[in-house]
Amino acid sequence: MEQDKYSVGLDIGTTKIVAIIGKENEYGKIEVLGIGKSKSLGVHRGVVNNITQTIKSIQQAIEEAEVNSGLKISSVVVGIAGQHIRSLHHSDYITRVDSEEVINEDDLDKLCNQVYKLVMLPGEEIIHVLPQEYKVDGQAEIKEPIGMYGGRLEANFHVVVGQVSSIKNVGRCIKSAGLDLGNITLEPLASSDAVLSQEEKEAGVALIDIGGGTTDLAIFKDGIIRHTAVIPFGGGVITEDIKEGCSIIEKQAEQLKTRFGSAWPGENKDNEIVSIPGLRGREPKEITLKNLSKIIHARVVEIVEQVYVEIKNYGHEEQKKKLIAGIVLTGGGSQLKHLKQLVEYITGMDTRIGYPNEHLAGDSDEEVASPLYATAVGLLMNAIENKDKDDSASEDEHMSVEDKELLYVEHDGDAPTVTKAKKDRKSVFDKWSEKLKDFLDNVE
């Protein structure tokens, strides 16, 4: 099977690297054909800090996915996160030359491109420019200005900024692993595609993706992304704390956390004890589950409070910006026992655990529907969507000139005018990823 028939999402995380191969079935659901994962050794808090190790880990995950599915992988869609990501709000406007003409695609492009020219701190680059709502001649809250008349077009933008060097490093790892970079997406956006429903995005929801090295936040309201943030703590720091607090090795700390850990200390009785084998003939260690959950609780509270500060920064406490659907937790860290109750207690918001099974075909492997794979499934969805766009664009190219002209004759007043072929509106993401690809190609 050619890679034209299927797509690949690659999630480069701090603790694991996951490659998922899949395609869309006839019902528009995603059929997972193969999955490969490897331990991630060269990534710290979402940022690549050892290129050779990361390339090895990527190749391992890709090979496993290829063996699993019997398919060959050539191009992938990859996610970007890390503590260097920050977001800001910006308003901008353009004055149109002729207010008697309707606003079209080019006007919106011009406005977006103007935002890309914002002066950033040295070494930073704008990753995404996401328009919120538009204003035309002072008339506010316009979702789609195309086709309206007006002289002054302005918009509020949500601008996501990241470090150039970190983005380049991800690009270099993909290239050196012998793969093509199909697209790059912000990880919280990928996770939200996989686990949130459209109704939740309309009502207002905060997606918290607790990974190994970072906790990603994406806030939606009225179906539009309103706020994104990456907090440089995740499940890894909890394991660190257990390791330090109980004087045990990391592997044991990780097992303790996943098997016996709880975010709510009141749950455990004083006499519940776990015995851990000592190293090289030393005495075994005895650890009470109450102490274990106290350590976990302290760190989880810190992470959740930081996220809650971001939710308040967005303005959740204003009536108009209230997040009615509350919070959705996903990522490996969301599997910690009693985490949902703790988050509800701290924030006072409705909370559920998000599983990426909404868009998966019914016969998918149980494993893939785990919150661990939310980002990878989201990246796979993004890859499939991009492929569909490319296919429809190439179909457009194969049409004969006469067909095109027939399609695009518009009667404006008396004289029919032939307007240029209206291709699918390119999303802001696609434009950005094209820019980024050029940028990465020039690096080499």
Secondary structure, DSSP 8 states (H G I E B T S, - for coil): --TTS-EEEEEE-SSEEEEEEEEE-TTS-EEEEEEEEEE--SEETTEE--HHHHHHHHHHHHHHHHHHHT----EEEEEE-STT-EEEEEEEEEE-S-TTSB--HHHHHHHHHHHHT----TTEEEEEEEEEEEEETTEEEES--TT-B-SEEEEEEEEEEEEHHHHHHHHHHHHHTT-EEEEEEEHHHHHHHHH--HHHHHH-EEEEEE-SS-EEEEEEETTEEEEEEEES--HHHHHHHHHHHHT--HHHHHHHHHHH-BS-GGGS-TT-EEEE--STT---EEEEHHHHHHHHHHHHHHHHHHHHHHHHHHTTTSGGG--TT-EEEESGGGGSBTHHHHHHHHH-S-EEE--TTTTB-TT--GGGGSGGGHHHHHHHHHHHHHHHHHHHHHHHHHS-HHHHHHHTEEE-SSSEEE---------HHHHHHHHHHHHHHHH-
